[in-house]
Amino acid sequence: MPDFQTILTTLSTGIFTITLNRPEVYNAFNEQLTTDLIDAFKDAAKNDEIRVVVVTGTGKAFCSGQDLKDAPTGSGKRSLRDSLERRYNPLIRAIRKLPKPVIASVNGVAAGAGASLALACDYRIMSENAKLIEVFVRIGLVPDSGSSWFLVKNCGVAKAFELAALGEDISAQKAFELNLANKVVPATDLESETLKIATTFATGPTKAYGYIKRMMDRAAAVSLDDALDYEVFMQEAAGRTQDYTNAVEAFKEKKKPEYLGK
């Protein structure tokens, strides 16, 4: 595992935890943080010991978005196109293409690209004190890093427009009601509750989770007939895994299956 400058990482019992570690700026993104995260997700894709990834933040915040004080190299104004094409979009794609579950353990504010980071994950568990903010409009910008897609996918066009155009704070409970969060827990329980769901994924059929992830991302953009055809393809692939074979044998023997992620 490489040395990272702006994140902390641990790997235990198949659970790879990535902790954003710039608490002095509420874990805001700078060049190094996006680089470190992209590299960490590349490692997660290659390492078979990793069965699930957890993303969280150090201190009071999950991630407050782009560090506006992080000056670009040299003189002149930052190119937003460059930032998105070279840093943010590759990060979001790395998360969505990772054939393993990714959990956002949202411990505090997730704003701007930080909200996008949380929404890019497969499962979001939020502290009751946490909040999401599509803060872009507050500085005259539009949602990026996938937020436009994630908002529409999860809560529909009208509500997505409202959240993006008004830029108001979205409490954890409101996020849950809008399908932007899977679970809300007391702040004191966030770590233990995150561990529970991460352990479920880490001991489950990893390849099936990856297939499900691909299917869900694709389903919203295709017809029912296309979805049915793709289910045939993916089910055939799932049926060839060792986990499926083991589970069927365990069922016959009335035992609990042991999933190896193979």
Number of C-alpha atoms within 10 A of each C-alpha: 11 9 10 16 13 20 22 17 17 12 15 10 13 19 21 23 23 21 20 26 24 20 17 11 15 22 29 27 23 19 16 14 20 21 19 21 24 20 17 24 20 15 14 22 18 10 12 12 16 21 29 28 26 23 22 25 25 19 16 15 26 33 33 23 25 20 15 11 9 12 13 14 8 7 7 8 9 14 9 9 9 10 16 14 12 13 20 25 14 16 25 21 14 20 23 19 15 19 21 27 23 26 24 24 26 32 26 25 28 30 26 27 26 27 26 27 23 29 25 24 19 17 20 25 25 33 24 20 17 25 23 31 23 29 26 20 16 14 7 8 11 15 21 17 25 18 23 17 17 16 24 14 16 15 17 13 14 10 14 20 15 11 21 22 18 14 19 15 18 20 18 26 19 15 21 17 13 17 14 24 23 15 21 22 19 13 15 11 13 20 17 11 18 22 16 12 15 25 16 12 22 26 18 19 24 24 23 22 19 17 17 19 18 16 15 11 12 13 15 11 11 11 10 11 9 13 17 12 11 16 16 12 11 15 13 11 13 21 12 11 17 15 22 19 14 15 17 13 14 14 11 8 10 9 11 11 19 13 18 16 22 14
